[in-house]
Amino acid sequence: MDEEFWYCLKHHEVEGRQGCRNADRLGPYATREEAAHALDKVAERNEEWDNDPKWNDKPGEGS
């Protein structure tokens, strides 16, 4: 990966390698476009995990 991008959770913008500390951002991503949609990806994954029966933590359900 020649150039990498991160999505900064503090500033709500895409940053390069010299941005904020890693604890405050998501990535790295291969493209600026991917980094710009980082929160969309997080929402998609959360929705998938919330509805995954293998990770259901409701009492009396699952294994």
N, C-alpha and C positions, 0 to 999 in steps of 0.2 A: 504494500500500500504506500504509494508515494505521498499522498496527501490524505489526511484524516480530518474528520469534523465531529464535533460534539454539540449537543443541545444543552445550553446552560439553563438550569432550573431557577437560578437567581435572577437572571436578566431576560429570560425567555427569548433567547436568540441563538443562532448558530455561531459557534466559535471554532477557531483553528486550534492547533496544538498548544499555543501559548495562552489559552484562555484561563478561566477560573480553575480552581482545584477540582480534581476528579470527583470528589465527594458531592460536588454541587452540579454535576452534569451527567448526561447520558451519552454513551458512545464507547468507543469511536465508531463512526459510520464512514463508509467508503466515499459517499458523495454528500454535498451540501443539501441536496434534495431529501435524501434519507434522513439526515439529521433534523431537518426542518419538520419532518413528520414523526419525530420520535414519540411525542405524546399520543398521537393517534395509534401507534403500534402498542404502546403501553395499555391504552384503553381496550384495544382488541384482545390482547393477551389476558388482561384482567377478566374480561367478559368470558373468554374461553375457560379460564381456570375456575371462575365462579360457577360455571355450569358443567364442570367435569365431575362425573360421579365418583371417580377415584379420589377426589379431594374434597368430598362432601363431609363437612364436619358438624352436620345437624345431629343432635342426639337420637339414637335409635336407628340411624340410617348408615349405610356403608358397611365396612368390615369392622 
